[in-house]
Amino acid sequence: MQRSKNDVWVGLFVLIGAASILFLALQSANLLSLNFQATYAVTAKFDNIGGLKVRAPVKSAGVVVGRVESVGLDKETFEAVVRLRIVSDYRFSKDTIASILTSGLLGEQYVGLESGGDPVYLAQGDRVGKTQSAMILEKLISQFLFSKAAETPAKAP
C-alpha cells in the first residue's frame, strides 16, 4: 500500500515537471501566447518583410503591445500584407508608422509602431498607411561592395 502511494506521488511530480518544461518551451519559442485581453486587428502593407514570422511581437517604445496574426501576399500589388493584433489598452493614431525592425544585429524581427499626432485612432479593420520595410543585410552588403567597386578605377594590365 505504501509503495503504490509513493508511486502515485512520484508520477504526479514527473507529470507536473513535464508540463512545466513543455510550457516553458512553447513560451520561449513564441508558440504559446496566453493573452486574454481584448484586442483589435489592423493591417499594414510592406514591400519586403524579411524574416518576419507569425506571432512575432508588435512593439511601441520597446513595450510589446500586440502580435503578428498573419502574413500574406497581395496578389494585385505583390506587397506583403501583415495583420497585427493589438491589445485594446493601446491606441494608435491614424498616421502611425509601422516598421519592421530587428532586435540585435541578427536577432528576430518584429513590427515597431510609432504613433503620430492625429487625434483619430486606428480601429478594428483599419490599415496603417505609412510603413517602412525590413532592411535586408545582403542588399546592404552588396550595395556597399558595388559602390566601392565603382569608386576604384580599373588598373590596366
Salt bridges, closest charged atoms under 4 A:
GLU69 OE1 - ARG83 NE 2.58
GLU69 OE2 - ARG85 NH2 3.15
ASP74 OD2 - LYS45 NZ 2.57
ASP126 OD2 - LYS94 NZ 2.86
GLU151 OE1 - LYS148 NZ 3.62
